[in-house]
Amino acid sequence: MTTLRMAAVAAPFDRDLEADFARIEKLIGEAKAEGVRLLALPEAALGGYLANLDGGAEGPPALAAGGPELKRLAALAGDLVVTAGYCELADGRRYNSAVCVSGDGVLGRHRKVHQPLAENASYGAGREFAAFDTPVGRLGMLICYDKAFPESARALALDGAEIVVCMSAWPGSRTNPAADLAEDRWKRRFDLFDRARALENQIVWLSANQSGAFGDLRFVASAKVVDPGGEILADTGVAEGMAIAELDVQEALATARRSMGHLADRRPDAYPVSVP
């Protein structure tokens, strides 16, 4: 039996890149001390998220995909596999992006495809979902609102992803906020999406999120690890923290898919795509 110890982070990040890197270095140190081999940091961990989603917010610092910041992140990762979100600058456009690194360099990339509210005023949109191989297994990455669309995680699962990491800056409700963030309706939706995406694709799911507040946004934290049956193995709740779980990924996938394999039992001919 080969187990994988993995962790998803709920933590605050802002425009101060040096402070962000100091926090990341501390989190990586804590993860290594816990024997973690896969660490998921939130969306916009390098430079923070938008201060609001009204369309006029100043964005985080834009970083080149091959720039010194991502090299620095990879060096900090060392023998860990680490995922993190950042604002990518490419061909004059900004993208809400995620990267997966180890000490060997970049292992995978993703640009957020689905854009909520007025996020498209700040970022261009990605156009694809693709899994990639890493030392801890075949991974896929999503960013925040991507997980509200079943097709996103399904595309990664069909591409062989055994583990999907979803990095978020997911806030509580703006229109009907709960005094207790644990009771917020957007927190409930965040948790439902995490469990549903894991269960329907019978994959391991890591969900990292920003915590605290930034600008007009109050984040729900709730970082977690979910097994292929949709059961939460570890959860930070609405506080900053690190959700750590250990699992034999191959055995968990095989067990979940033994009797009813959701991917194998699909009938694509019964639900062809008819709307562009």
SULWOUR-V801254 format. One line per field, one symbol per residue. psi: psi as a letter, one per 40 degrees, with the letter a starting at -180 (. if undefined). A space follows every 50 residues. Layout:
BEGIN
psi = ???
END
This chain:
BEGIN
psi = hhihhiihhhiiiaegdddddddddddddddddeeiehhhiiifdgeiai difeeeihiihhiideiddddddddddbeihhiiiihhhhfeiiihiiih iaeeahdiihhhdhhibfdeediiiieihhiiiieeahiiiihbddeehd ddddddddeehdhhhhhighiihddgiidhddehdddddddddddddddd efihhhhiiiiaihbehhiebfiihhieeehhdiheaeiiahhhihigdd ddddddeddhhdddeigddegiheh.
END
